[in-house]
């Protein structure tokens, strides 16, 4: 696996999220259709990120499925905020999934704030500990 530069990863996610037909919460609560559209867009983002990071086939599936399952904060951020903030949330989720599986998806990962405004501190602490051990 090779790493992908943060700027390139961010560009991929912003491009995909920018293709959404409409914001899912424009009319109040999100419809199931809007949620499905977002999940399909998120899946395309993850496929492109995994391809750029050159994940192997087995790891690709695990990282993609893990990030999809953890994609709700990105959905809320996209629905309530901006594409830019949602892209940071997607990247945080994807990076954390890759790191928890012992891979590095983005070079020099930075602290990323998600839609809740809280950092994914636990994942960062685990990564730092693993890197200190040389894992």
C-alpha positions in Angstrom: 0.0 0.0 0.0 1.2 3.5 -0.7 0.0 6.7 1.0 -2.1 9.4 -0.7 -1.4 13.1 -0.2 -4.0 14.9 2.0 -4.7 17.5 -0.7 -5.3 14.8 -3.3 -7.6 12.8 -1.0 -9.5 16.0 -0.1 -10.0 16.8 -3.8 -11.4 13.4 -4.5 -13.9 13.6 -1.7 -15.0 17.2 -2.5 -15.5 16.2 -6.1 -17.7 13.2 -5.2 -19.7 15.1 -2.6 -20.2 18.0 -5.0 -22.0 15.6 -7.3 -24.9 15.1 -4.9 -28.2 16.3 -6.4 -29.3 18.2 -3.3 -28.7 18.6 0.4 -30.6 15.8 2.2 -31.9 18.1 5.0 -33.3 20.9 2.9 -36.8 19.9 3.6 -36.4 18.9 7.2 -35.6 15.3 8.1 -33.7 13.4 5.5 -35.6 11.0 3.3 -34.5 7.4 2.9 -33.9 8.2 -0.8 -31.5 11.1 0.2 -29.7 8.9 2.6 -29.2 6.2 0.0 -27.9 8.7 -2.5 -25.4 10.0 0.1 -24.2 6.4 0.9 -23.7 5.7 -2.8 -21.6 8.9 -3.1 -19.7 8.0 0.0 -19.0 4.5 -1.4 -17.7 6.1 -4.6 -15.4 8.3 -2.5 -14.1 5.4 -0.6 -13.5 3.3 -3.7 -11.5 6.1 -5.3 -9.5 6.7 -2.1 -8.7 3.0 -1.7 -7.6 2.9 -5.4 -5.3 5.9 -5.0 -3.8 4.5 -1.8 -3.3 1.1 -3.6 -4.9 -1.0 -1.0 -5.0 -4.7 -1.7 -8.3 -6.3 -2.6 -8.9 -7.8 0.8 -7.9 -4.7 2.7 -9.9 -2.5 0.3 -13.1 -4.2 1.2 -12.5 -4.1 5.0 -11.5 -0.4 5.0 -14.4 0.6 2.7 -17.0 -1.3 4.7 -15.6 0.0 8.0 -15.7 3.6 6.8 -19.2 3.1 5.3 -20.5 1.8 8.6 -18.9 4.8 10.4 -20.2 7.3 7.9 -23.1 8.8 9.8 -21.2 11.8 11.2 -20.1 12.6 7.6 -23.7 12.4 6.5 -24.9 14.8 9.2 -22.0 17.2 8.6 -22.8 17.2 4.9 -26.5 17.7 5.5 -26.1 20.5 8.1 -22.9 22.2 7.1 -20.6 22.2 4.0 -19.0 19.9 1.5 -15.6 20.9 2.8 -16.3 20.0 6.4 -18.0 16.8 5.4 -15.0 15.9 3.3 -12.8 16.3 6.4 -15.1 14.0 8.3 -15.0 11.4 5.5 -11.2 11.5 5.4 -11.1 11.2 9.2 -13.3 8.1 9.1 -11.4 6.6 6.2 -7.9 7.3 7.7 -9.0 6.0 11.1 -10.3 2.7 9.5 -7.0 2.3 7.6 -4.8 3.1 10.6 -6.8 0.7 12.9 -6.1 -2.0 10.4 -2.4 -1.2 10.5 -2.2 0.8 7.2 -1.4 4.3 6.3 -3.9 5.9 3.9 -2.9 9.5 4.1 0.6 10.9 4.5 1.2 12.9 7.6 -2.3 12.6 9.0 -3.4 15.7 11.0 -5.9 16.1 13.7 -9.3 16.3 11.9 -12.5 17.6 13.4 -15.7 15.9 12.6 -19.2 17.2 12.5 -19.5 17.0 16.3 -16.5 19.3 16.7 -14.6 16.6 18.6 -11.4 15.1 17.3 -11.0 11.4 16.8 -8.5 11.3 19.7 -8.7 7.6 20.6 -7.7 6.5 17.1 -4.9 9.1 17.0 -3.6 7.9 20.4 -3.7 4.2 19.3 -1.8 5.2 16.1 0.8 7.1 18.1 1.3 4.2 20.4 1.6 1.7 17.5 4.1 4.0 15.7 6.1 4.3 18.9 6.3 0.5 19.2 7.3 0.4 15.5 4.2 -1.6 14.4 
